Amino acid sequence: MATGTATIEVLFFARIAEDLGIRHKTQALPAPIQIHDWLIELKQQYPQLESIAGLKIAVNQEYAGPTDLIRPGDEVALFEPVTGG
């Protein structure tokens, strides 16, 4: 985690990475933002995310909910729910 920077590191996994054609990006984030609001902005940039049900988010390797904050310097990971048998 790079503290003191106005960016976040975004990691994409599995089908999400395949659909978007990227696995990692650095994104400007000058101020904290709720995950829900950040996802709205991300889906505007990547409309393919709309078709993926149940997106999960981790911030700094911990599951996060829609009202949790993403802050500059954070690492954010997007992935689908894991199912097992």
QUISULKA-V217159 format. One record per backbone hydrogen bond with DSSP energy under -0.5 kcal/mol. CO is the residue of the C=O (numbers start at 1). NH is the residue of the N-H. If there is no record, write none. Layout:
CO	NH
CO	NH
//
This chain:
1	3
2	5
6	29
7	73
8	10
8	27
9	76
10	25
11	78
13	16
13	17
14	18
15	19
16	20
17	21
17	22
23	12
25	10
25	27
27	8
33	70
34	38
35	39
36	40
37	41
38	42
39	43
40	44
41	45
42	46
46	49
47	50
48	51
49	52
51	53
52	55
56	79
57	64
58	60
58	77
59	62
62	59
64	57
65	68
66	36
68	35
70	33
71	74
73	2
74	9
75	60
76	11
77	58
78	13
79	56
//
